[in-house]
Amino acid sequence: MINDKYNYTLNGIEHEIILNHNLKIDQTPINDKILVSNKYMLKYVNDLFDYNGIDYSLVGNTLLGLYIFNGINIFNSTLEICTLDSNFFKKKKIEEEIKTDGFDIIITDKLIKISTIFFDKIKVIIYIYFLYNDINDYLLKYMTYDNKLITYQFYDIFPIKKSKFEEFEISSPNKIEKALESYNFNLNYITFSKKKNNDKKIIEEIEKNRTINEFIKDNISKFISIVKPYFYNEP
């Protein structure tokens, strides 16, 4: 009998994905602690950009996570978002905030790279690409961290909208499927197949007997700016 559902647990929350002829999963999710760290990083950047009035959108494998899992991509740890290059002038303000919050930041003319170590052992990186357009066309472009040129139609990205992502909302492109197709994803057949586990490259000597709650306790000062909004949001 063919299983038409895929179930997994992330940070103690049960998730269920409906499988169909367009989606095949034959792979074990990334280490739970890495996924939780990625979620915290996205929540941090989302709140930072919203507070400073900076529009952004998920792209790449991060957007695929929203499309398939309504949250973190459980099979790919790369975090990617984009923002218009006209927001470049705001970089100084957010750079100061990011450093104050204990994160590392590198800014080039093409992207912003924010990184930190969550739980003392897990390195998390998010790439923020600057969208630009050539004169006399409606195409938006950016260069990825690994030097791939990605091109969108203007209205594939704008107007940006908020979408449910795990337990919060996050910014996504106007036409999610079109944006994914521009990234060369074949949405007619998405497969997550078995491959070599790269968790060891991401986890820096994780202590096996420590729980996620113990990790959070040790890093409460770093997490406070991320989780604090939950306590003030009305149900």
BALO-479383 format. One line per field, with one value per residue (C-alpha): residue number from 1; x, y, z. Coordinates in pm, 1 decimal, padded with zeros to 6 digits. Layout:
N
k NUM	...;
X X	...;
Y Y	...;
Z Z	...;
END
This chain:
235
k 1	2	3	4	5	6	7	8	9	10	11	12	13	14	15	16	17	18	19	20	21	22	23	24	25	26	27	28	29	30	31	32	33	34	35	36	37	38	39	40	41	42	43	44	45	46	47	48	49	50	51	52	53	54	55	56	57	58	59	60	61	62	63	64	65	66	67	68	69	70	71	72	73	74	75	76	77	78	79	80	81	82	83	84	85	86	87	88	89	90	91	92	93	94	95	96	97	98	99	100	101	102	103	104	105	106	107	108	109	110	111	112	113	114	115	116	117	118	119	120	121	122	123	124	125	126	127	128	129	130	131	132	133	134	135	136	137	138	139	140	141	142	143	144	145	146	147	148	149	150	151	152	153	154	155	156	157	158	159	160	161	162	163	164	165	166	167	168	169	170	171	172	173	174	175	176	177	178	179	180	181	182	183	184	185	186	187	188	189	190	191	192	193	194	195	196	197	198	199	200	201	202	203	204	205	206	207	208	209	210	211	212	213	214	215	216	217	218	219	220	221	222	223	224	225	226	227	228	229	230	231	232	233	234	235;
X 00000.0	00139.4	00173.5	00014.9	00139.7	00477.9	00498.8	00779.9	00831.6	01014.4	01084.8	00814.5	00549.7	00395.9	00390.7	00212.2	00275.2	00036.0	00219.6	00100.6	00237.2	00425.4	00608.1	00832.3	01020.2	01281.2	01519.0	01579.1	01536.9	01835.1	01929.0	01649.3	01881.7	01996.8	01636.6	01541.1	01847.1	01742.1	01392.9	01533.5	01756.3	01467.3	01248.9	01525.4	01580.6	01205.5	01151.4	01460.1	01354.8	00989.6	01090.6	01315.6	01060.5	01266.8	01072.5	01223.0	01120.6	01220.4	01392.8	01562.5	01550.7	01414.0	01112.9	01077.9	01046.6	00753.4	00593.9	00620.8	00636.8	00478.6	00799.2	01161.6	01301.8	01379.2	01614.3	01824.0	01987.3	02068.1	01886.1	01829.9	01620.5	01630.9	01562.7	01579.0	01921.2	01756.4	01750.2	02129.5	02135.7	01973.5	02255.5	02444.9	02152.3	02080.4	02452.7	02479.3	02169.4	02293.5	02632.7	02471.1	02259.3	02575.2	02559.5	02836.8	02770.6	02954.0	02826.6	02931.7	02779.8	02583.7	02470.6	02463.5	02583.3	02465.0	02598.2	02610.2	02660.0	02338.2	02350.5	02729.9	02785.5	02566.6	02671.7	02385.1	02422.8	02162.3	02232.3	02042.8	02069.6	02034.0	01777.3	01861.3	01719.1	01875.9	01765.0	01455.3	01339.6	01115.6	01351.1	01487.3	01820.3	02062.3	02377.8	02375.9	02649.3	02779.6	02773.7	02455.1	02256.4	01883.7	01627.7	01262.0	00980.7	00899.3	00550.2	00676.6	00819.9	00606.3	00384.6	00542.4	00297.9	00303.0	00262.1	00224.9	00560.6	00579.4	00431.7	00475.2	00437.8	00715.7	00753.2	00713.7	00695.4	00373.5	00386.9	00557.9	00545.8	00686.9	00966.2	01056.1	01053.1	01297.3	01524.6	01499.7	01280.8	01057.9	00729.8	00573.1	00798.0	00975.2	01181.6	01382.8	01604.4	01860.4	02197.4	02503.7	02429.6	02611.0	02502.8	02857.4	02969.7	02708.2	02723.4	03045.7	03094.5	02734.3	02718.3	02492.9	02347.0	02228.3	01868.6	01739.4	01596.6	01939.3	02091.9	01832.9	01890.3	02261.6	02185.8	01886.1	02043.3	02077.8	01728.1	01546.3	01517.1	01377.7	01120.1	01011.9	00751.5	00554.4	00477.8	00324.1	00120.0	-00248.4	-00389.0;
Y 00000.0	00336.4	00586.0	00917.8	01108.8	01204.4	01281.0	01442.1	01631.5	01963.9	02120.7	01904.4	02006.0	01738.8	01804.7	01614.7	01647.9	01509.0	01315.6	01294.4	01213.9	01547.7	01489.6	01201.8	01181.8	00911.9	01084.8	01143.8	01505.4	01712.0	01701.0	01857.3	02101.1	02241.9	02290.4	02464.6	02691.1	02779.2	02864.7	03095.8	03268.9	03330.0	03460.4	03696.7	03837.4	03861.1	04067.4	04281.8	04368.0	04426.6	04657.8	04860.4	04873.4	04662.9	04449.5	04110.2	03772.0	03411.1	03258.4	02934.8	02628.0	02839.6	02929.7	02564.1	02486.2	02725.6	02578.0	02213.1	02219.6	02555.3	02618.4	02512.8	02302.8	01986.2	01854.0	02161.6	02390.5	02683.1	03002.5	03261.0	03575.5	03879.3	04251.0	04541.1	04698.0	05033.0	04910.2	04909.4	05253.3	05100.1	04852.4	05061.8	05071.8	04700.6	04622.5	04790.4	04609.8	04273.4	04314.9	04434.1	04117.4	03904.8	03802.1	03832.4	04023.3	04064.1	04309.6	04316.0	04492.8	04175.5	04034.0	04039.5	03734.8	03698.3	03414.5	03297.7	02989.9	02867.3	02625.0	02690.5	02424.5	02484.2	02741.9	02909.3	03134.8	03333.9	03500.7	03819.0	03901.6	04248.5	04251.7	04487.0	04554.6	04660.0	04981.8	04951.3	04608.2	04461.3	04183.6	04153.7	03980.4	03879.3	03673.5	03390.2	03314.5	03047.2	03283.9	03174.8	03446.0	03428.3	03628.0	03704.4	03895.3	04197.2	04076.4	03731.5	03898.5	04207.4	04285.1	04084.0	03912.5	03752.9	03373.1	03135.3	02978.6	02737.5	02932.8	03279.8	03470.8	03547.2	03740.5	03554.5	03649.6	03742.4	03433.2	03158.0	02896.4	03134.6	03235.7	02871.5	02793.4	03080.9	02895.6	02590.9	02382.1	02139.9	02171.2	01894.3	01645.1	01729.8	01453.9	01445.1	01139.6	00977.7	01147.5	01180.3	01331.9	01665.3	01732.0	01689.2	01984.8	02202.7	02077.3	02160.8	01878.7	01856.5	01712.6	01410.5	01400.8	01763.2	01846.2	02138.4	02294.7	02284.5	02448.1	02726.9	02783.7	02834.8	03084.3	03266.4	03610.6	03552.1	03407.1	03676.3	03913.6	03627.4	03471.2	03785.1	03891.0	03572.7	03692.2	04016.2	03888.5	03850.2	03503.1;
Z 00000.0	-00101.2	00182.7	00079.5	00382.6	00523.1	00894.2	01089.7	01414.6	01441.3	01779.2	01935.4	01680.1	01456.2	01081.2	00805.2	00431.5	00171.8	-00099.1	-00458.9	-00803.1	-00802.1	-00475.0	-00367.8	-00037.3	00019.9	00256.8	00627.2	00744.9	00852.7	01221.3	01427.7	01603.7	01268.5	01156.3	01480.6	01444.6	01089.7	01210.7	01479.5	01224.7	00984.7	01266.8	01374.3	01022.7	00958.6	01274.2	01207.6	00852.3	00942.9	01227.3	00995.9	00712.2	00471.0	00223.1	00150.6	00015.7	00059.8	-00243.1	-00346.6	-00124.8	00160.7	-00054.3	-00154.0	00217.4	00243.0	-00069.6	00037.8	00418.5	00508.0	00696.5	00717.1	00431.8	00625.2	00357.0	00273.4	00529.0	00296.9	00399.5	00124.3	00092.7	-00136.9	-00107.1	-00351.4	-00389.7	-00308.3	00052.8	00052.1	00218.6	00529.8	00572.4	00827.0	01067.6	01055.9	01063.2	01401.5	01532.7	01409.4	01573.5	01896.1	01899.1	01876.7	01510.9	01252.4	00930.2	00600.9	00337.8	-00027.6	-00326.1	-00409.6	-00077.4	00299.3	00489.3	00849.8	01062.6	01421.0	01634.9	01794.9	02085.9	02100.5	01834.5	01528.6	01270.4	01085.6	00780.2	00590.5	00255.1	00166.9	-00203.1	-00355.5	-00637.2	-00922.3	-01265.8	-01591.3	-01757.7	-01981.8	-01869.6	-01601.5	-01501.4	-01149.7	-01098.7	-00829.3	-00795.3	-00542.7	-00291.3	-00532.3	-00833.1	-01006.5	-01183.0	-01100.8	-01299.6	-01223.1	-01384.2	-01165.6	-01078.3	-00982.3	-00671.2	-00616.6	-00440.1	-00159.5	00076.2	00418.3	00436.1	00729.4	00811.0	01105.2	01402.9	01252.3	00924.9	00681.7	00355.2	00026.4	-00343.0	-00517.0	-00741.7	-00545.6	-00820.5	-01081.8	-00845.5	-00785.3	-01156.4	-01210.3	-00968.6	-01199.7	-00971.2	-01162.2	-00973.9	-01181.3	-01005.1	-00681.0	-00525.0	-00205.2	-00248.7	-00022.9	-00027.5	00187.6	00526.3	00567.9	00924.5	01053.5	00844.9	01009.0	01365.7	01543.4	01792.3	01919.5	02269.4	02225.5	02575.2	02585.3	02493.8	02288.1	02604.5	02769.3	02461.2	02466.9	02838.2	02770.8	02493.1	02635.1	02589.7	02213.6	02175.9	02374.6	02076.3	01865.7	02094.2	02283.8	02019.3	02088.5	02441.1	02319.6	02026.5	02102.5	02028.6;
END
